[in-house]
Amino acid sequence: MFDPKNNDPALLPSRACLTLIGMAGVGKTTVGRLLSKSLDWGWMDTDRLIESYFGCPLQFLFDSLGREAFIKAEEKVVSNL
């Protein structure tokens, strides 16, 4: 099992991926950036990916689609990573 305190990415499976989930404003972006730097991994903010995919701000997309359709759209984009 990987121990993040050990900080040795070589102990992780070769195709390991980490996903942070949570409510808006809880620090996912901050923690994601710190982890990617610590583990020497790439990092992606899926909010920015979704905005790029749909060509509009996330809040506009949410307001336009409604919660259920937004979640399905978000799932479609993120599941292709």
C-alpha positions as CSV (number, residue, x, y, z in Angstrom):
1,M,0.0,0.0,0.0
2,F,1.2,3.5,-0.9
3,D,2.1,5.7,2.1
4,P,1.8,9.4,1.1
5,K,4.3,10.3,3.9
6,N,6.9,8.1,2.2
7,N,6.4,10.3,-0.9
8,D,7.9,7.7,-3.3
9,P,5.8,7.6,-6.5
10,A,7.7,4.5,-7.6
11,L,5.6,2.5,-5.1
12,L,2.4,3.4,-7.0
13,P,1.0,1.3,-9.8
14,S,2.2,2.6,-13.2
15,R,-1.2,3.9,-14.2
16,A,-2.3,5.3,-10.9
17,C,-4.7,8.2,-10.8
18,L,-6.0,10.3,-7.9
19,T,-9.3,12.0,-8.0
20,L,-10.4,14.6,-5.4
21,I,-14.1,15.2,-4.9
22,G,-16.0,17.5,-2.6
23,M,-18.1,20.6,-2.3
24,A,-17.0,23.8,-4.0
25,G,-14.5,25.8,-2.0
26,V,-13.2,23.0,0.2
27,G,-9.7,23.1,-1.3
28,K,-9.6,20.4,-4.0
29,T,-7.6,22.6,-6.3
30,T,-5.1,23.6,-3.6
31,V,-4.6,20.0,-2.4
32,G,-4.4,18.7,-6.0
33,R,-1.6,21.1,-6.9
34,L,0.3,20.3,-3.8
35,L,-0.1,16.5,-4.4
36,S,0.9,16.8,-8.0
37,K,4.0,18.7,-7.1
38,S,4.9,16.3,-4.2
39,L,4.4,13.2,-6.3
40,D,5.8,14.8,-9.5
41,W,2.6,14.0,-11.4
42,G,0.6,15.8,-13.9
43,W,-2.4,17.7,-12.6
44,M,-5.7,18.7,-14.2
45,D,-8.5,20.9,-12.8
46,T,-11.6,19.2,-14.2
47,D,-13.7,22.3,-13.8
48,R,-11.4,24.1,-16.3
49,L,-11.6,21.0,-18.6
50,I,-15.4,21.1,-18.5
51,E,-15.4,24.8,-19.2
52,S,-13.1,24.3,-22.2
53,Y,-15.2,21.4,-23.5
54,F,-18.5,23.3,-23.4
55,G,-17.0,26.7,-24.1
56,C,-18.7,28.5,-21.2
57,P,-18.2,29.1,-17.5
58,L,-19.1,26.3,-15.2
59,Q,-21.8,28.3,-13.4
60,F,-23.4,29.3,-16.7
61,L,-23.5,25.6,-17.7
62,F,-25.0,24.6,-14.4
63,D,-27.6,27.3,-14.5
64,S,-28.5,26.5,-18.1
65,L,-28.6,22.7,-17.8
66,G,-29.9,22.3,-14.2
67,R,-28.3,20.1,-11.6
68,E,-29.2,16.6,-13.0
69,A,-28.2,17.4,-16.6
70,F,-25.0,19.2,-15.4
71,I,-24.0,16.1,-13.4
72,K,-24.5,13.9,-16.5
73,A,-22.4,16.3,-18.6
74,E,-19.7,16.5,-16.0
75,E,-19.6,12.7,-15.8
76,K,-19.3,12.4,-19.6
77,V,-16.3,14.7,-19.7
78,V,-14.5,13.3,-16.7
79,S,-15.1,9.6,-17.5
80,N,-13.1,10.1,-20.7
81,L,-9.9,11.0,-18.8
